[in-house]
Amino acid sequence: MKIKGLLLLLFILIVLLIGGFIGAQNSHMVQVNYLISDPSAQAKMSYILAISFGCGFLFCFILYTVYAIRLKLRLALAERKLQKLTPSK
């Protein structure tokens, strides 16, 4: 189990390192058009990539957390029902 966690950590570090290299290569200024912004807003491409990645990670983390909590609650309820149905010794 510890080797699996170590490999996962290594994989995440490699992905972040590659992302850092890609972000460092994309330092050009680009025009950013979105609903809340001034039409002439400009930002570095690396900032846009980092913010997009961060927002995507945060969104997926929130979805996963809600899903995991829901499953844990369902499991706790099922265990309570099982304890009520099984005769005590």
DANOR-V255014 format. One record per residue. RES is the residue in one letter. PHI is phi as a letter, one per 20 degrees, with the letter a starting at -180 (999 if undefined). PSI is psi in radians with two decimals (999 if undefined). OMEGA is omega as a letter, one per 30 degrees, with the letter a starting at -180 (* if undefined). Layout:
RES/PHI/PSI/OMEGA
RES/PHI/PSI/OMEGA
This chain:
M/999/-0.65/a
K/f/-0.59/l
I/f/-0.66/l
K/f/-0.77/l
G/f/-0.68/l
L/f/-0.71/l
L/f/-0.68/l
L/f/-0.76/l
L/f/-0.74/l
L/f/-0.74/l
F/f/-0.77/l
I/f/-0.73/l
L/f/-0.69/l
I/f/-0.75/l
V/f/-0.75/l
L/f/-0.66/l
L/f/-0.78/l
I/f/-0.72/l
G/f/-0.66/l
G/f/-0.72/l
F/f/-0.76/l
I/f/-0.73/l
G/f/-0.64/l
A/f/-0.51/l
Q/f/-0.31/a
N/d/1.15/a
S/d/0.26/a
H/f/2.59/l
M/e/2.33/l
V/c/2.69/l
Q/e/2.31/a
V/d/2.12/l
N/c/1.95/l
Y/b/3.02/a
L/f/-0.65/a
I/e/-0.29/a
S/e/2.79/l
D/f/2.37/a
P/g/-0.38/a
S/d/0.32/a
A/f/2.41/l
Q/c/2.58/l
A/b/2.83/l
K/f/2.51/l
M/f/-0.62/a
S/f/-0.63/l
Y/f/-0.73/l
I/f/-0.76/l
L/f/-0.75/a
A/f/-0.75/l
I/f/-0.73/l
S/f/-0.78/l
F/f/-0.76/l
G/f/-0.76/l
C/f/-0.72/l
G/f/-0.74/l
F/f/-0.78/a
L/f/-0.75/l
F/f/-0.83/l
C/f/-0.65/l
F/f/-0.73/l
I/f/-0.77/l
L/f/-0.77/a
Y/f/-0.71/a
T/f/-0.78/l
V/f/-0.77/l
Y/f/-0.76/a
A/f/-0.71/l
I/f/-0.73/l
R/f/-0.73/l
L/f/-0.68/l
K/f/-0.67/l
L/f/-0.74/l
R/f/-0.69/l
L/f/-0.74/l
A/f/-0.73/l
L/f/-0.72/l
A/f/-0.68/l
E/f/-0.67/l
R/f/-0.75/l
K/f/-0.71/l
L/f/-0.70/l
Q/f/-0.60/l
K/f/-0.58/a
L/e/-0.49/a
T/e/2.41/l
P/f/2.43/l
S/e/2.61/a
K/e/999/*
